[in-house]
């Protein structure tokens, strides 16, 4: 009754199953490996000595030029930078939450000798379209001290690219977004100040992207389960098809159903 398993059609089905199962297991194992790597990275970061605020480094030591990228090692470091605030190109970043309240960031470019640095001077409650009185940025040469952050991407912190925002607003803090709004080169990443003048509040630094046990890490764990489920589903469907075909062959042998013409097979 199971001789149909050796027909060309079923041999093709067997081949597909034999290829699909190892592929699903490989992908599930790969995703599990990525999750394990993130867990190990998280534990290593917790055990590593944390640089104190006194360990501030000059911005050029981490980013020699505007083309240098913020890395996992440099993100979260305390940096200092000297330059002049460009209040004419100050931007508001709407849709930001702090302590459970909706508000916006105040971002003012700091023009340094090596390029412009996006400095988030603080957070204010309310609507960025009607911000009220915002404390002005200091005039003249200023040295800022804050935490270096990596450029945001689509989906980070619940933000998007900010398309359609009014003039003077920015949806995503990144050099790629700022380069279209300011007439000079911009460093990768941005800095959040540790102290902000009232009524602004300092923005707590976020963890570097792709590090720690964030949602992306648990997405890897979820994908692991999905791939193993897919492997089991392939086996389940193969068993169902075999049983169904066996029932059809049995009914044909007993004459319970008319046999299909050979040309229809």
Secondary structure as UniProt FT lines:
FT   HELIX           3..6
FT   HELIX           8..47
FT   HELIX           53..55
FT   STRAND          57..58
FT   HELIX           59..62
FT   TURN            66..67
FT   TURN            72..76
FT   STRAND          78..98
FT   TURN            99..100
FT   STRAND          101..112
FT   TURN            113..114
FT   STRAND          115..125
FT   HELIX           128..130
FT   STRAND          141..149
FT   TURN            154..155
FT   HELIX           156..158
FT   TURN            163..164
FT   TURN            167..168
FT   HELIX           175..178
FT   TURN            179..181
FT   STRAND          186..193
FT   TURN            198..199
FT   TURN            209..210
FT   HELIX           215..254
FT   HELIX           262..264
//
